[in-house]
Amino acid sequence: MIPAAKPPEFRRRALDLVAVGEPGAQVAKGLGISEGTLRRWMAIDAVDSGRVEGLTSSEKRELIELRRKTRVLEMENEILKRASVEPGRQQRL
């Protein structure tokens, strides 16, 4: 079973605790999350804040949305191609 997503405020609190010097393992245990989860949040925060190169969270969301729209347009285009009449051939209704 996948654990429920934590709210942004919860994540921010965890990152703030690490930023002021609390050991990551202690923060993770105290908040009931895995160390891996905390490390992932730290990596995402580093990219989002510009400290590390990479796609930010908003850029990732935009990329996912654009890929979804592209798939829809490609499917619509394929439907239109199949529905068009080839030269010399009539479509039966």
TIMI-2910 file (N, C-alpha, C, CB; in pm, 1 decimal, decimal comma, always signed):
<rs>
+----------+----------+----------+----------+----------+----------+----------+----------+----------+----------+----------+----------+------+
!      n_x !      n_y !      n_z !     ca_x !     ca_y !     ca_z !      c_x !      c_y !      c_z !     cb_x !     cb_y !     cb_z ! resn !
+----------+----------+----------+----------+----------+----------+----------+----------+----------+----------+----------+----------+------+
!    +84,6 !   -117,5 !     +0,0 !     +0,0 !     +0,0 !     +0,0 !    +89,0 !   +123,6 !     +0,0 !    -96,2 !     -0,1 !   +121,8 !  Met !
!    +53,4 !   +220,0 !    -84,7 !   +129,4 !   +344,7 !    -95,2 !    +82,7 !   +440,0 !    +14,7 !   +112,1 !   +409,7 !   -236,9 !  Ile !
!   +177,7 !   +497,4 !    +90,0 !   +137,5 !   +592,1 !   +194,8 !    +78,9 !   +719,1 !   +134,5 !   +257,3 !   +627,2 !   +284,4 !  Pro !
!     -7,7 !   +782,9 !   +209,2 !    -70,9 !   +905,7 !   +163,1 !    +33,6 !  +1015,4 !   +147,1 !   -181,2 !   +950,1 !   +260,8 !  Ala !
!    +12,9 !  +1098,7 !    +47,0 !   +103,9 !  +1210,9 !    +23,6 !    +94,7 !  +1308,9 !   +140,3 !    +70,8 !  +1282,4 !   -110,6 !  Ala !
!   +207,8 !  +1362,0 !   +176,6 !   +212,5 !  +1458,9 !   +286,5 !   +186,3 !  +1598,5 !   +230,3 !   +350,4 !  +1453,7 !   +360,6 !  Lys !
!   +118,8 !  +1683,1 !   +306,2 !    +91,3 !  +1819,2 !   +257,8 !   +220,4 !  +1900,3 !   +245,3 !     -7,0 !  +1891,2 !   +352,4 !  Pro !
!   +219,9 !  +2002,3 !   +160,9 !   +339,6 !  +2085,4 !   +141,2 !   +393,4 !  +2145,7 !   +271,1 !   +308,6 !  +2196,6 !    +43,7 !  Pro !
!   +304,9 !  +2180,0 !   +363,7 !   +348,5 !  +2238,7 !   +491,1 !   +431,2 !  +2138,9 !   +572,4 !   +226,7 !  +2285,2 !   +573,2 !  Glu !
!   +391,4 !  +2013,2 !   +565,7 !   +462,6 !  +1906,8 !   +635,6 !   +602,9 !  +1891,3 !   +576,7 !   +384,4 !  +1773,2 !   +626,5 !  Phe !
!   +608,9 !  +1889,6 !   +444,2 !   +738,3 !  +1877,2 !   +376,7 !   +828,2 !  +1995,6 !   +410,5 !   +719,1 !  +1866,9 !   +224,3 !  Arg !
!   +769,5 !  +2115,6 !   +406,6 !   +846,9 !  +2236,1 !   +436,3 !   +903,9 !  +2230,3 !   +578,4 !   +759,2 !  +2361,9 !   +418,9 !  Arg !
!   +821,2 !  +2182,9 !   +672,4 !   +865,5 !  +2171,7 !   +811,6 !   +984,0 !  +2075,6 !   +822,6 !   +749,3 !  +2124,0 !   +901,9 !  Arg !
!   +975,4 !  +1962,8 !   +754,0 !  +1084,0 !  +1864,9 !   +756,2 !  +1211,1 !  +1926,0 !   +698,2 !  +1044,8 !  +1737,8 !   +677,6 !  Ala !
!  +1199,8 !  +1995,7 !   +586,5 !  +1316,5 !  +2057,3 !   +523,5 !  +1375,6 !  +2167,3 !   +611,2 !  +1278,9 !  +2114,2 !   +386,8 !  Leu !
!  +1288,9 !  +2242,2 !   +677,4 !  +1337,3 !  +2347,8 !   +767,3 !  +1415,4 !  +2289,6 !   +884,3 !  +1220,2 !  +2431,4 !   +819,6 !  Asp !
!  +1368,1 !  +2176,8 !   +937,5 !  +1438,7 !  +2112,7 !  +1048,8 !  +1578,3 !  +2068,1 !  +1006,7 !  +1358,8 !  +1992,5 !  +1101,0 !  Leu !
!  +1589,2 !  +2012,9 !   +886,7 !  +1719,8 !  +1970,4 !   +836,9 !  +1808,1 !  +2093,2 !   +811,8 !  +1704,4 !  +1886,4 !   +707,0 !  Val !
!  +1747,9 !  +2200,7 !   +760,1 !  +1823,9 !  +2322,3 !   +728,0 !  +1885,3 !  +2386,7 !   +852,6 !  +1733,6 !  +2423,3 !   +657,5 !  Ala !
!  +1820,3 !  +2371,3 !   +968,6 !  +1875,3 !  +2431,8 !  +1090,9 !  +1972,5 !  +2338,3 !  +1162,1 !  +1762,2 !  +2470,2 !  +1186,2 !  Val !
!  +2001,5 !  +2224,2 !  +1099,0 !  +2105,4 !  +2137,5 !  +1153,9 !  +2060,4 !  +2008,8 !  +1219,0 !  +2180,5 !  +2211,7 !  +1250,5 !  Gly !
!  +1931,8 !  +1982,1 !  +1221,0 !  +1884,6 !  +1855,1 !  +1277,5 !  +1930,9 !  +1740,8 !  +1186,1 !  +1727,4 !  +1854,5 !  +1293,2 !  Glu !
!  +1978,4 !  +1632,0 !  +1240,8 !  +2018,7 !  +1518,2 !  +1157,1 !  +1899,6 !  +1461,6 !  +1080,8 !  +2083,2 !  +1408,1 !  +1243,0 !  Pro !
!  +1923,1 !  +1430,9 !   +952,9 !  +1814,9 !  +1380,9 !   +868,1 !  +1747,4 !  +1257,3 !   +923,5 !  +1867,2 !  +1351,0 !   +731,5 !  Gly !
!  +1825,6 !  +1164,6 !   +976,7 !  +1768,3 !  +1040,9 !  +1030,5 !  +1675,1 !  +1071,7 !  +1147,4 !  +1880,1 !   +944,2 !  +1075,3 !  Ala !
!  +1715,6 !  +1166,2 !  +1230,8 !  +1634,2 !  +1203,3 !  +1347,3 !  +1505,3 !  +1273,0 !  +1303,3 !  +1714,4 !  +1295,1 !  +1442,5 !  Gln !
!  +1516,5 !  +1361,3 !  +1205,3 !  +1397,6 !  +1431,5 !  +1154,0 !  +1300,4 !  +1330,3 !  +1093,3 !  +1437,8 !  +1539,0 !  +1047,9 !  Val !
!  +1352,2 !  +1241,0 !  +1009,4 !  +1266,6 !  +1141,2 !   +944,9 !  +1195,2 !  +1055,0 !  +1048,3 !  +1349,0 !  +1052,7 !   +851,0 !  Ala !
!  +1269,5 !  +1005,6 !  +1145,1 !  +1209,4 !   +920,4 !  +1248,3 !  +1105,1 !   +997,7 !  +1328,1 !  +1317,7 !   +865,0 !  +1342,6 !  Lys !
!  +1137,7 !  +1120,2 !  +1365,2 !  +1045,2 !  +1201,4 !  +1444,3 !   +915,7 !  +1233,9 !  +1372,0 !  +1111,8 !  +1328,5 !  +1484,6 !  Gly !
!   +924,0 !  +1245,0 !  +1240,2 !   +804,3 !  +1278,7 !  +1161,5 !   +734,6 !  +1155,9 !  +1104,3 !   +841,5 !  +1372,1 !  +1048,4 !  Leu !
!   +794,1 !  +1039,1 !  +1125,5 !   +731,1 !   +915,8 !  +1078,3 !   +742,3 !   +893,6 !   +928,5 !   +587,8 !   +915,8 !  +1116,4 !  Gly !
!   +853,4 !   +939,3 !   +870,0 !   +877,4 !   +916,7 !   +727,7 !  +1011,3 !   +845,1 !   +712,4 !   +875,9 !  +1051,3 !   +647,5 !  Ile !
!  +1035,1 !   +790,3 !   +595,8 !  +1162,3 !   +722,0 !   +574,3 !  +1270,8 !   +823,9 !   +542,3 !  +1150,4 !   +617,9 !   +460,7 !  Ser !
!  +1394,0 !   +782,7 !   +566,2 !  +1507,5 !   +869,7 !   +533,1 !  +1514,3 !   +892,6 !   +382,9 !  +1640,0 !   +808,6 !   +583,9 !  Glu !
!  +1480,2 !   +791,9 !   +306,4 !  +1479,4 !   +805,2 !   +160,5 !  +1381,4 !   +911,2 !   +113,5 !  +1445,4 !   +672,3 !    +95,9 !  Gly !
!  +1264,7 !   +913,9 !   +176,3 !  +1164,6 !  +1015,7 !   +142,9 !  +1219,4 !  +1154,5 !   +172,5 !  +1033,5 !   +991,9 !   +221,3 !  Thr !
!  +1280,0 !  +1170,1 !   +288,7 !  +1335,7 !  +1300,0 !   +325,8 !  +1446,7 !  +1340,6 !   +228,8 !  +1389,4 !  +1296,4 !   +470,2 !  Leu !
!  +1531,5 !  +1245,8 !   +190,6 !  +1639,0 !  +1276,6 !    +95,0 !  +1581,6 !  +1320,3 !    -39,5 !  +1730,8 !  +1154,1 !    +75,7 !  Arg !
!  +1475,2 !  +1252,7 !    -82,1 !  +1410,7 !  +1289,4 !   -209,4 !  +1353,4 !  +1430,1 !   -200,7 !  +1299,0 !  +1188,4 !   -245,8 !  Arg !
!  +1285,8 !  +1463,6 !    -89,1 !  +1231,9 !  +1598,7 !    -70,7 !  +1344,1 !  +1702,0 !    -72,6 !  +1153,2 !  +1608,3 !    +61,5 !  Trp !
!  +1458,1 !  +1668,1 !    -13,1 !  +1571,9 !  +1759,8 !    -10,8 !  +1626,3 !  +1782,4 !   -152,4 !  +1683,1 !  +1705,1 !    +81,3 !  Met !
!  +1632,3 !  +1675,0 !   -231,3 !  +1681,2 !  +1686,7 !   -368,3 !  +1586,5 !  +1771,7 !   -453,1 !  +1698,1 !  +1547,5 !   -431,0 !  Ala !
!  +1457,2 !  +1750,1 !   -437,2 !  +1357,2 !  +1828,5 !   -510,5 !  +1367,1 !  +1975,3 !   -471,3 !  +1214,3 !  +1775,1 !   -483,2 !  Ile !
!  +1381,4 !  +2001,4 !   -342,0 !  +1392,9 !  +2138,8 !   -293,3 !  +1518,9 !  +2205,9 !   -347,0 !  +1393,5 !  +2141,2 !   -140,2 !  Asp !
!  +1627,2 !  +2131,5 !   -357,5 !  +1752,1 !  +2188,3 !   -408,8 !  +1736,3 !  +2232,6 !   -554,6 !  +1866,6 !  +2085,8 !   -396,6 !  Ala !
!  +1664,4 !  +2154,4 !   -633,4 !  +1640,4 !  +2191,0 !   -773,5 !  +1542,5 !  +2307,8 !   -780,9 !  +1586,0 !  +2069,8 !   -853,6 !  Val !
!  +1431,6 !  +2298,8 !   -705,5 !  +1329,9 !  +2403,8 !   -709,0 !  +1384,8 !  +2539,3 !   -664,5 !  +1212,3 !  +2365,0 !   -621,2 !  Asp !
!  +1480,2 !  +2538,5 !   -572,8 !  +1535,9 !  +2663,7 !   -522,0 !  +1653,1 !  +2713,2 !   -606,8 !  +1580,7 !  +2645,7 !   -377,9 !  Ser !
!  +1693,9 !  +2633,9 !   -706,6 !  +1800,1 !  +2676,2 !   -796,7 !  +1940,7 !  +2643,9 !   -749,1 !  +1789,5 !  +2821,0 !   -819,0 !  Gly !
!  +1953,3 !  +2572,2 !   -638,9 !  +2086,7 !  +2536,1 !   -589,7 !  +2150,5 !  +2425,9 !   -672,7 !  +2078,8 !  +2492,4 !   -444,5 !  Arg !
!  +2066,6 !  +2347,3 !   -740,1 !  +2113,2 !  +2235,3 !   -822,2 !  +2042,5 !  +2242,6 !   -957,3 !  +2086,3 !  +2097,1 !   -751,6 !  Val !
!  +2115,2 !  +2207,6 !  -1064,8 !  +2057,1 !  +2205,8 !  -1199,1 !  +1954,1 !  +2093,6 !  -1211,8 !  +2167,4 !  +2189,1 !  -1305,5 !  Glu !
!  +1851,3 !  +2117,5 !  -1291,6 !  +1751,9 !  +2014,8 !  -1318,3 !  +1616,3 !  +2077,1 !  -1345,0 !  +1743,0 !  +1917,1 !  -1201,9 !  Gly !
!  +1519,8 !  +1992,6 !  -1378,1 !  +1384,0 !  +2039,4 !  -1400,9 !  +1315,3 !  +2064,9 !  -1267,2 !  +1304,1 !  +1937,3 !  -1484,9 !  Leu !
!  +1257,2 !  +2183,3 !  -1253,2 !  +1185,3 !  +2214,8 !  -1130,0 !  +1052,5 !  +2140,3 !  -1128,8 !  +1162,6 !  +2367,8 !  -1116,3 !  Thr !
!   +987,0 !  +2140,0 !  -1015,7 !   +857,3 !  +2071,8 !  -1003,0 !   +756,5 !  +2129,1 !  -1101,1 !   +803,4 !  +2083,7 !   -859,2 !  Ser !
!   +752,8 !  +2261,2 !  -1115,7 !   +656,8 !  +2322,6 !  -1208,1 !   +690,9 !  +2287,4 !  -1353,1 !   +654,8 !  +2476,1 !  -1189,7 !  Ser !
!   +819,6 !  +2280,1 !  -1386,1 !   +858,9 !  +2240,7 !  -1521,1 !   +821,7 !  +2095,6 !  -1548,0 !  +1009,4 !  +2261,3 !  -1541,3 !  Glu !
!   +836,2 !  +2008,8 !  -1449,0 !   +797,9 !  +1868,1 !  -1465,0 !   +648,0 !  +1856,0 !  -1488,2 !   +839,2 !  +1786,0 !  -1341,4 !  Lys !
!   +568,6 !  +1932,7 !  -1409,3 !   +422,9 !  +1929,4 !  -1428,3 !   +385,6 !  +1977,1 !  -1568,4 !   +352,3 !  +2016,5 !  -1322,1 !  Arg !
!   +450,8 !  +2085,2 !  -1613,9 !   +423,6 !  +2137,7 !  -1747,1 !   +460,4 !  +2035,5 !  -1854,1 !   +500,4 !  +2268,4 !  -1769,8 !  Glu !
!   +574,3 !  +1969,5 !  -1840,6 !   +617,6 !  +1869,1 !  -1936,3 !   +518,4 !  +1752,8 !  -1943,2 !   +756,7 !  +1817,9 !  -1899,6 !  Leu !
!   +471,6 !  +1708,3 !  -1828,5 !   +372,6 !  +1599,6 !  -1824,9 !   +245,0 !  +1641,7 !  -1896,8 !   +340,7 !  +1559,3 !  -1679,0 !  Ile !
!   +198,8 !  +1763,8 !  -1871,8 !    +76,9 !  +1814,6 !  -1935,7 !    +96,3 !  +1826,7 !  -2087,0 !    +37,5 !  +1951,6 !  -1875,9 !  Glu !
!   +210,4 !  +1877,7 !  -2129,6 !   +236,5 !  +1891,8 !  -2273,0 !   +244,9 !  +1756,0 !  -2341,7 !   +365,8 !  +1969,9 !  -2296,1 !  Leu !
!   +304,8 !  +1657,3 !  -2276,3 !   +310,8 !  +1522,7 !  -2334,3 !   +171,4 !  +1462,3 !  -2345,6 !   +401,2 !  +1431,3 !  -2249,7 !  Arg !
!    +87,7 !  +1486,9 !  -2244,5 !    -50,2 !  +1436,5 !  -2249,1 !   -125,0 !  +1499,4 !  -2365,9 !   -124,0 !  +1465,7 !  -2116,1 !  Arg !
!   -111,7 !  +1630,7 !  -2381,9 !   -178,7 !  +1700,1 !  -2492,3 !   -128,2 !  +1650,0 !  -2626,8 !   -157,3 !  +1851,6 !  -2481,4 !  Lys !
!     +0,8 !  +1623,5 !  -2636,9 !    +58,2 !  +1571,2 !  -2760,8 !     -2,1 !  +1435,7 !  -2793,9 !   +211,1 !  +1560,3 !  -2749,6 !  Thr !
!    -14,1 !  +1347,1 !  -2693,8 !    -74,5 !  +1215,2 !  -2717,7 !   -217,6 !  +1228,8 !  -2768,4 !    -72,4 !  +1130,9 !  -2589,2 !  Arg !
!   -294,8 !  +1320,2 !  -2707,4 !   -433,8 !  +1340,9 !  -2749,2 !   -438,2 !  +1390,0 !  -2893,4 !   -505,0 !  +1441,8 !  -2655,8 !  Val !
!   -353,3 !  +1488,0 !  -2926,2 !   -351,0 !  +1540,7 !  -3062,5 !   -308,9 !  +1434,8 !  -3162,7 !   -257,6 !  +1660,0 !  -3071,3 !  Leu !
!   -212,7 !  +1350,6 !  -3126,4 !   -170,0 !  +1242,8 !  -3215,8 !   -282,5 !  +1143,1 !  -3239,0 !    -47,6 !  +1171,1 !  -3158,5 !  Glu !
!   -358,6 !  +1111,4 !  -3133,4 !   -472,2 !  +1019,3 !  -3148,9 !   -579,3 !  +1082,2 !  -3237,2 !   -531,9 !   +981,7 !  -3010,8 !  Met !
!   -608,5 !  +1210,9 !  -3214,6 !   -709,1 !  +1279,3 !  -3296,2 !   -664,7 !  +1283,5 !  -3442,1 !   -733,9 !  +1422,6 !  -3243,5 !  Glu !
!   -537,9 !  +1310,1 !  -3466,3 !   -483,7 !  +1314,4 !  -3602,0 !   -497,8 !  +1178,2 !  -3669,3 !   -335,9 !  +1358,1 !  -3600,0 !  Asn !
!   -468,0 !  +1071,4 !  -3596,0 !   -481,2 !   +936,0 !  -3650,7 !   -626,5 !   +904,9 !  -3684,8 !   -427,1 !   +832,1 !  -3551,1 !  Glu !
!   -718,1 !   +946,1 !  -3599,9 !   -861,3 !   +924,2 !  -3626,8 !   -901,6 !   +997,2 !  -3754,2 !   -948,5 !   +972,4 !  -3507,2 !  Ile !
!   -855,5 !  +1120,9 !  -3769,1 !   -889,4 !  +1197,9 !  -3888,3 !   -828,5 !  +1136,3 !  -4014,0 !   -842,3 !  +1342,1 !  -3872,9 !  Leu !
!   -707,6 !  +1083,9 !  -4003,7 !   -644,8 !  +1017,1 !  -4118,8 !   -727,1 !   +896,7 !  -4162,1 !   -500,7 !   +973,3 !  -4084,6 !  Lys !
!   -769,9 !   +819,0 !  -4065,7 !   -846,7 !   +697,3 !  -4097,9 !   -984,5 !   +731,6 !  -4153,2 !   -861,6 !   +608,7 !  -3973,2 !  Arg !
!  -1038,4 !   +845,0 !  -4111,1 !  -1172,3 !   +884,1 !  -4155,3 !  -1170,3 !   +949,3 !  -4293,4 !  -1234,9 !   +979,3 !  -4054,5 !  Ala !
!  -1055,1 !   +997,1 !  -4335,5 !  -1048,1 !  +1064,4 !  -4465,6 !  -1059,9 !   +960,8 !  -4577,4 !   -915,5 !  +1145,1 !  -4479,5 !  Ser !
!  -1109,0 !  +1006,7 !  -4689,6 !  -1129,0 !   +918,5 !  -4803,8 !  -1002,4 !   +921,1 !  -4888,6 !  -1254,0 !   +961,2 !  -4887,6 !  Val !
!   -952,5 !   +802,5 !  -4923,0 !   -837,5 !   +793,7 !  -5011,1 !   -881,8 !   +826,9 !  -5152,8 !   -772,5 !   +652,9 !  -5004,5 !  Glu !
!   -792,7 !   +888,1 !  -5233,0 !   -829,3 !   +918,9 !  -5372,4 !   -871,2 !   +792,4 !  -5447,4 !   -711,3 !   +986,9 !  -5445,5 !  Pro !
!   -978,9 !   +802,2 !  -5523,3 !  -1025,5 !   +689,5 !  -5601,4 !  -1106,4 !   +588,5 !  -5520,7 !   -909,2 !   +621,4 !  -5663,6 !  Gly !
!  -1129,2 !   +617,5 !  -5396,1 !  -1203,3 !   +524,4 !  -5311,1 !  -1309,8 !   +602,3 !  -5236,1 !  -1108,4 !   +449,6 !  -5211,9 !  Arg !
!  -1431,4 !   +556,9 !  -5240,2 !  -1539,6 !   +626,8 !  -5171,9 !  -1569,9 !   +558,7 !  -5041,6 !  -1664,8 !   +633,2 !  -5258,7 !  Gln !
!  -1611,5 !   +642,4 !  -4948,0 !  -1645,6 !   +589,2 !  -4815,3 !  -1792,8 !   +550,2 !  -4816,4 !  -1615,8 !   +694,0 !  -4701,5 !  Gln !
!  -1823,5 !   +434,0 !  -4766,1 !  -1963,5 !   +388,8 !  -4758,7 !  -2023,0 !   +435,0 !  -4627,3 !  -1974,4 !   +233,6 !  -4772,1 !  Arg !
!  -2143,6 !   +481,2 !  -4633,6 !  -2215,0 !   +525,5 !  -4514,1 !  -2316,6 !   +426,9 !  -4470,4 !  -2280,5 !   +656,6 !  -4537,2 !  Leu !
+----------+----------+----------+----------+----------+----------+----------+----------+----------+----------+----------+----------+------+
</rs>
